[in-house]
Amino acid sequence: MAIPSRQIGWGTEENLLWEVSKQLDQLTKVTGNIPAPLSLYSATFFDTTTQNNGGATVANQVLLGSTQAANGFTLANNTVTVVNAGTYYIDLSLQLTFTGGASNYNVTVWYTIDDAIVPNSSFTFTTTGAQNDQTLARIADTITLTAGQSIKFYWWSQATGMKLLATAAGTNPTRPLSPSVNFNIFNIG
């Protein structure tokens, strides 16, 4: 039996309240099915050392020596391990500098999960040939991880004089130190 939108004999105010109560009833049924909020896990790791190229045939592991904040992640031996399964957004920044050693100024960066190279995770950046110029390389990706899986980053350059460079704090004006590496990770699902 259909319920009329206006009750016969009711005034405008009573009908309005009845309409509002029906809409609230419908909203309550809808909101009752919304899942609990997602638990948020995030971390920022960085390194303040200059990281030298091990050679033209070496996969250099990116060093992560410090934790700025970490909820749901651990850092040990330059390896980030997730505590909780989920889909994660990752963002790695490297401050590159060329100090000599070749005429190829490319740097390739990639990552592994549980020591297996992730397909399509390799990105190549080109620095200038000018001595000590700096280039910021950044990779971002979305990955699904299970609890206990670990992530490592690597870089390679044919130029033996390529480095990941930390920049010292400055004065006049006061400026903070710039790490050679900064890695952020947080869950999105």
WOVENCOR-V542313 format. One record per residue. N is the residue number from 0. SS is DSSP state (2 for helix, 1 for strand, 0 for the rest). PHI is phi in whole degrees, -180 to 180 (* if undefined). Layout:
n = {N/N}
ss = {SS/SS}
phi = {PHI/PHI}
//
This chain:
n = {0/1/2/3/4/5/6/7/8/9/10/11/12/13/14/15/16/17/18/19/20/21/22/23/24/25/26/27/28/29/30/31/32/33/34/35/36/37/38/39/40/41/42/43/44/45/46/47/48/49/50/51/52/53/54/55/56/57/58/59/60/61/62/63/64/65/66/67/68/69/70/71/72/73/74/75/76/77/78/79/80/81/82/83/84/85/86/87/88/89/90/91/92/93/94/95/96/97/98/99/100/101/102/103/104/105/106/107/108/109/110/111/112/113/114/115/116/117/118/119/120/121/122/123/124/125/126/127/128/129/130/131/132/133/134/135/136/137/138/139/140/141/142/143/144/145/146/147/148/149/150/151/152/153/154/155/156/157/158/159/160/161/162/163/164/165/166/167/168/169/170/171/172/173/174/175/176/177/178/179/180/181/182/183/184/185/186/187/188}
ss = {0/0/0/0/0/0/0/0/0/0/0/2/2/2/2/2/2/2/2/2/2/2/2/2/2/2/2/2/2/2/2/0/0/0/0/0/0/0/0/0/0/1/1/1/1/1/1/0/0/0/1/1/0/0/0/0/0/0/0/1/1/0/0/0/0/1/1/1/1/1/1/0/1/1/1/1/0/0/1/1/1/1/0/0/0/1/1/1/1/1/1/1/1/1/1/1/1/1/0/0/0/0/0/0/0/1/1/1/1/1/1/1/1/0/0/1/1/0/0/0/0/0/1/1/1/1/0/0/0/0/0/0/0/1/1/1/1/1/1/1/1/1/1/1/1/0/0/0/0/1/1/1/1/1/1/1/0/0/0/0/0/1/1/1/0/0/1/0/0/1/0/0/0/0/1/0/0/1/0/0/1/1/1/1/1/1/1/0/0}
phi = {*/-74/-96/-67/-73/-126/-85/-65/89/-88/-80/-59/-64/-64/-64/-63/-63/-63/-61/-61/-63/-68/-67/-63/-61/-65/-64/-62/-64/-70/-68/-66/-99/-79/-69/-61/-60/-66/-74/-96/-122/-153/-158/-132/-123/-153/-143/-112/-102/-82/-110/-84/-73/-79/137/-69/-118/-109/-86/-85/-73/-72/-83/-125/-102/-139/-115/-83/-160/-155/-131/98/-143/-125/-125/-151/53/63/-120/-98/-117/-88/-89/-122/-66/166/-101/-125/-99/-118/-146/-117/-120/-126/-98/-94/-145/-108/-118/119/112/-175/-110/-100/-104/-83/-132/-108/-125/-151/-139/-124/-120/51/67/-106/-61/-82/-57/64/-100/-91/-131/-114/-120/-116/-94/-78/-84/-73/-60/68/-67/-116/-131/-93/-103/-139/-123/-137/-158/-119/-137/-107/-128/-98/-56/94/-74/-124/-121/-132/-116/-136/-143/-145/-149/-69/-78/-66/-90/-80/-142/-96/-110/-90/-108/-65/-62/-125/-128/52/-86/-66/-134/-78/-61/-110/-68/-74/-140/-140/-128/-118/-146/-154/-83/-125/180}
//
